[in-house]
């Protein structure tokens, strides 16, 4: 694997452990290796390149609480791409899905008339609540009803019950360890702070995209990330899942800059560094992602390409 680095790829990552939900990071070793490199600081790069790394966390690895098939291979390809292009990458912004035990999309918040919780993958509508099929049992029901009503009126995704995942403070909420090592290595090599952003902490809303929740009374928006997108010459998106958090992150960024083709054409989705959620018997999320990517290419002029085809 070609690179400008003195450090071998296998010194940073352990190729046999990609996607492991137990492998620890090795910060001390990584810092020691990176300090031996003589790359110019990111601030001196002629071209400003931003990688947005979305929710590559242990709970989304194939054996995690909400495993995405193929996520281990996605993160391996992303690590390889960062290693090959490390001198050209200016900044890496990572999002970390972060939840409380009680969230509107967890079964702990819902019950049927007999007190039984919904199964994973259940979709709950305002009509279901009105009919008594499901009722809220641990959050403010008025707030939840308002949330679901806005989802339906705004044409958002139907509220889906997900397995408990990325609970704050648990190992499942941590970034996949090999990728964490690679990002730490890049940070020290390029003398740059790579931000890690928690998202999804509001118990009354899902937050697929990293810019804003699906809907919230607080009308939150992460302007810092939008500003980062605007000031970089190239922006790459990778992470999990293609059908949800990566897809909605791309949509939110593109809709924000829909009248700025000079910005939207800078964006590339690394297609081989993301995979869709799979729910047996559920919607075809793979097709949903591919259809959306084609729409983004046509409407906004973005690029969808494999990491192996991109060299900085």
C-alpha positions as CSV (number, residue, x, y, z in Angstrom):
1,X,0.0,0.0,0.0
2,X,1.7,3.2,-1.2
3,X,2.1,6.2,1.1
4,X,4.4,9.0,2.0
5,X,4.7,7.6,5.5
6,X,7.6,6.0,7.3
7,X,5.1,4.1,9.5
8,X,3.8,0.8,8.1
9,X,0.0,0.5,7.8
10,X,0.0,-2.6,10.1
11,X,1.7,-0.6,12.8
12,X,-1.4,1.7,13.0
13,X,-4.1,-0.9,12.6
14,X,-4.5,-4.6,13.1
15,X,-6.1,-5.9,9.9
16,X,-7.4,-9.1,11.6
17,X,-9.6,-7.0,14.0
18,X,-11.6,-4.7,11.7
19,X,-15.1,-4.4,13.0
20,X,-14.2,-5.9,16.4
21,X,-16.5,-4.7,19.3
22,X,-13.8,-5.4,21.9
23,X,-10.5,-4.3,20.4
24,X,-9.0,-1.3,22.3
25,X,-7.3,1.7,20.8
26,X,-3.6,2.2,21.5
27,X,-3.2,6.0,21.9
28,X,0.3,6.0,23.4
29,X,1.7,3.9,20.6
30,X,-0.1,5.9,17.9
31,X,1.3,9.2,19.2
32,X,4.8,7.8,19.4
33,X,4.6,6.6,15.8
34,X,3.1,9.8,14.5
35,X,5.6,12.0,16.1
36,X,8.4,10.4,14.0
37,X,6.6,11.5,10.8
38,X,7.7,14.8,9.1
39,X,4.5,15.8,7.3
40,X,3.7,19.5,6.8
41,X,0.9,20.7,9.1
42,X,-2.6,20.6,7.7
43,X,-2.7,24.4,7.8
44,X,-0.1,24.5,5.1
45,X,-1.9,22.2,2.7
46,X,-2.5,24.0,-0.7
47,X,-5.9,22.2,-1.0
48,X,-8.2,22.0,1.9
49,X,-9.7,18.5,2.2
50,X,-12.4,17.5,4.7
51,X,-13.4,14.0,5.5
52,X,-16.8,13.6,7.4
53,X,-16.7,10.3,9.1
54,X,-20.2,9.3,10.1
55,X,-21.0,7.0,13.0
56,X,-18.3,4.4,12.5
57,X,-19.0,3.0,16.0
58,X,-18.8,-0.4,17.5
59,X,-22.5,-0.9,17.8
60,X,-22.8,-0.5,14.0
61,X,-20.2,-3.1,13.3
62,X,-21.7,-6.4,12.1
63,X,-21.7,-8.0,15.6
64,X,-22.8,-4.8,17.3
65,X,-26.1,-4.0,18.9
66,X,-27.4,-2.5,15.6
67,X,-25.0,-4.2,13.2
68,X,-24.8,-3.0,9.6
69,X,-23.7,-5.9,7.3
70,X,-20.5,-5.0,5.6
71,X,-19.5,-2.2,8.0
72,X,-16.3,-3.9,9.0
73,X,-15.1,-3.9,5.3
74,X,-16.3,-0.3,4.9
75,X,-14.2,0.8,7.8
76,X,-11.2,-1.2,6.6
77,X,-11.4,0.5,3.2
78,X,-11.7,3.9,4.8
79,X,-8.6,3.3,6.9
80,X,-6.7,2.3,3.8
81,X,-7.9,5.5,2.0
82,X,-6.9,7.7,4.9
83,X,-3.5,6.0,5.1
84,X,-2.8,6.4,1.3
85,X,-3.9,10.0,1.3
86,X,-3.0,11.1,4.8
87,X,-0.8,14.1,3.7
88,X,-3.6,15.5,1.6
89,X,-6.4,15.3,4.2
90,X,-6.7,18.6,6.1
91,X,-9.4,17.7,8.7
92,X,-11.5,14.7,9.8
93,X,-14.8,15.5,11.5
94,X,-16.3,12.4,13.1
95,X,-19.9,12.0,14.4
96,X,-20.7,9.7,17.2
97,X,-24.3,8.6,17.6
98,X,-25.0,9.0,21.4
99,X,-28.2,8.0,23.2
100,X,-29.8,7.7,26.6
101,X,-31.6,4.5,27.8
102,X,-34.9,6.2,27.1
103,X,-35.3,7.6,23.6
104,X,-38.4,7.9,21.5
105,X,-37.1,5.2,19.1
106,X,-36.3,2.6,21.8
107,X,-38.8,0.0,22.9
108,X,-38.3,1.1,26.5
109,X,-40.6,4.1,25.7
110,X,-43.5,2.1,24.3
111,X,-46.1,-0.5,25.2
112,X,-49.2,-2.0,23.7
113,X,-52.5,-2.4,25.6
114,X,-51.2,-5.4,27.4
115,X,-47.9,-3.7,28.4
116,X,-45.8,-5.5,25.9
117,X,-43.0,-3.5,24.1
118,X,-42.8,-3.3,20.3
119,X,-40.3,-5.4,18.5
120,X,-37.2,-4.0,16.7
121,X,-38.1,-2.6,13.3
122,X,-41.7,-1.7,14.3
123,X,-42.9,1.6,12.7
124,X,-45.2,3.7,14.8
125,X,-47.6,6.3,13.3
126,X,-49.9,9.0,14.8
127,X,-52.8,6.7,13.9
128,X,-51.3,3.9,15.9
129,X,-51.2,6.1,19.0
130,X,-54.8,7.5,18.4
131,X,-56.1,3.9,18.1
132,X,-54.4,2.7,21.2
133,X,-52.2,0.3,19.4
134,X,-49.2,1.8,21.1
135,X,-48.8,4.3,23.9
136,X,-45.9,6.2,25.4
137,X,-44.8,4.9,28.8
138,X,-41.7,6.8,29.8
139,X,-41.6,10.2,28.0
140,X,-44.0,13.1,27.7
141,X,-46.8,11.7,25.4
142,X,-47.8,15.2,24.2
143,X,-44.3,15.9,23.1
144,X,-43.9,12.5,21.4
145,X,-47.3,13.0,19.6
146,X,-46.1,16.4,18.4
147,X,-42.9,14.9,17.1
148,X,-44.6,12.1,15.2
149,X,-47.1,14.5,13.8
150,X,-44.3,16.7,12.4
151,X,-42.5,13.7,10.9
152,X,-45.6,12.8,8.9
153,X,-46.5,16.3,7.9
154,X,-42.9,17.1,6.8
155,X,-42.6,13.8,4.8
156,X,-39.8,12.5,7.1
157,X,-39.2,8.8,7.9
158,X,-41.8,7.0,10.0
159,X,-40.7,6.6,13.6
160,X,-38.9,3.2,13.7
161,X,-38.1,1.2,16.9
162,X,-34.3,0.4,16.9
163,X,-32.4,-2.0,19.1
164,X,-30.8,-0.1,22.0
165,X,-27.5,1.1,20.6
166,X,-24.7,3.7,21.2
167,X,-25.8,4.3,24.8
168,X,-23.6,7.0,26.3
169,X,-20.7,5.7,28.3
170,X,-20.9,2.1,26.9
171,X,-18.2,0.5,24.7
172,X,-20.7,0.2,21.8
173,X,-20.8,4.0,21.6
174,X,-17.0,4.1,20.9
175,X,-15.5,4.5,17.5
176,X,-14.3,1.4,15.8
177,X,-10.8,1.0,17.2
178,X,-8.7,0.7,14.1
179,X,-10.3,3.8,12.6
180,X,-9.8,5.7,15.9
181,X,-6.1,4.8,15.7
182,X,-5.9,6.0,12.1
183,X,-7.7,9.3,12.9
184,X,-5.5,9.9,16.0
185,X,-2.4,9.2,13.8
186,X,-3.6,11.7,11.2
187,X,-4.2,14.3,13.9
188,X,-0.7,14.1,15.3
189,X,1.0,13.8,11.9
190,X,-0.8,16.8,10.5
191,X,-0.9,18.8,13.7
192,X,-4.6,19.4,13.5
193,X,-7.5,18.8,16.0
194,X,-10.0,16.4,14.4
195,X,-13.4,17.2,16.0
196,X,-15.6,14.4,17.3
197,X,-19.3,15.4,17.5
198,X,-21.9,13.7,19.6
199,X,-25.4,13.5,18.0
200,X,-28.7,12.0,19.0
201,X,-28.7,13.0,22.7
202,X,-32.2,14.5,22.6
203,X,-34.6,11.8,23.8
204,X,-37.5,13.2,21.9
205,X,-36.0,13.0,18.4
206,X,-34.0,10.8,16.1
207,X,-31.0,12.5,14.6
208,X,-29.9,10.6,11.5
209,X,-28.0,13.5,9.9
210,X,-25.3,15.3,11.7
211,X,-26.6,18.8,11.0
212,X,-29.9,18.7,12.7
213,X,-32.6,16.3,14.2
214,X,-35.5,15.0,12.2
215,X,-37.6,17.5,14.1
216,X,-37.2,19.3,17.4
217,X,-38.9,22.1,19.3
218,X,-35.4,23.5,19.9
219,X,-34.8,24.0,16.1
220,X,-31.2,22.9,16.5
221,X,-28.6,23.1,13.7
222,X,-24.9,22.4,13.7
223,X,-23.6,25.5,11.9
224,X,-20.0,24.7,12.7
225,X,-20.1,21.7,10.4
226,X,-21.8,23.7,7.6
227,X,-19.1,26.4,8.0
228,X,-16.4,23.7,7.7
229,X,-18.0,22.4,4.5
230,X,-18.0,25.9,3.0
231,X,-14.4,26.6,3.7
232,X,-12.9,23.3,2.3
233,X,-12.1,22.7,-1.4
234,X,-13.1,19.0,-1.3
235,X,-15.5,17.2,1.1
236,X,-15.7,13.4,1.4
237,X,-18.5,11.5,3.2
238,X,-18.1,8.0,4.6
239,X,-19.6,5.9,7.4
240,X,-22.7,4.2,8.5
241,X,-25.3,3.7,7.4
242,X,-25.7,4.4,3.7
243,X,-29.5,4.3,4.1
244,X,-29.8,6.5,7.2
245,X,-27.1,8.6,8.9
246,X,-24.8,9.0,5.9
247,X,-27.8,9.6,3.5
248,X,-29.4,12.2,5.8
249,X,-26.1,13.9,6.5
250,X,-25.6,14.3,2.7
251,X,-29.2,15.5,2.2
252,X,-29.0,18.0,5.0
253,X,-25.7,19.5,3.7
254,X,-26.9,19.6,0.1
255,X,-30.2,21.2,1.0
256,X,-28.5,23.8,3.0
257,X,-26.2,24.7,0.0
258,X,-28.8,24.0,-2.7
259,X,-28.2,27.4,-4.2
260,X,-24.4,27.1,-4.1
261,X,-23.4,24.6,-6.8
262,X,-19.8,25.8,-6.3
263,X,-20.0,24.0,-2.9
264,X,-22.2,21.0,-3.7
265,X,-20.0,19.9,-6.6
266,X,-17.0,19.7,-4.1
267,X,-18.8,16.8,-2.3
268,X,-17.9,13.1,-2.9
269,X,-19.6,10.1,-1.2
270,X,-17.1,7.2,-0.8
271,X,-19.5,4.5,-2.0
272,X,-17.4,1.5,-0.9
273,X,-17.0,3.0,2.6
274,X,-20.7,2.8,3.5
275,X,-23.4,0.1,3.6
276,X,-27.2,0.1,4.2
277,X,-29.2,-1.1,7.2
278,X,-30.9,-4.4,6.7
279,X,-34.1,-5.3,8.5
280,X,-35.4,-8.8,7.5
281,X,-38.7,-8.4,5.9
282,X,-38.4,-4.7,6.1
283,X,-38.0,-1.9,3.5
284,X,-35.4,-2.2,0.8
285,X,-32.9,0.3,2.3
286,X,-30.2,-0.6,-0.2
287,X,-32.4,0.6,-3.1
288,X,-33.4,3.7,-1.1
289,X,-29.7,4.7,-0.7
290,X,-28.8,4.1,-4.3
291,X,-31.8,6.0,-5.5
292,X,-30.9,8.9,-3.3
293,X,-27.3,8.9,-4.4
294,X,-28.3,9.1,-8.0
295,X,-30.7,12.0,-7.2
296,X,-27.8,13.8,-5.4
297,X,-25.6,13.4,-8.5
298,X,-28.2,14.7,-10.9
299,X,-29.7,17.5,-8.7
300,X,-26.6,18.8,-6.9
301,X,-23.6,17.6,-9.1
302,X,-21.9,15.6,-6.4
303,X,-19.7,12.6,-7.1
304,X,-20.3,9.1,-5.9
305,X,-17.1,7.0,-6.3
306,X,-15.1,4.2,-4.7
307,X,-12.3,5.1,-2.4
308,X,-9.9,3.2,-4.6
309,X,-10.6,5.6,-7.4
310,X,-9.7,8.7,-5.3
311,X,-6.2,9.9,-4.9
312,X,-5.4,13.3,-3.3
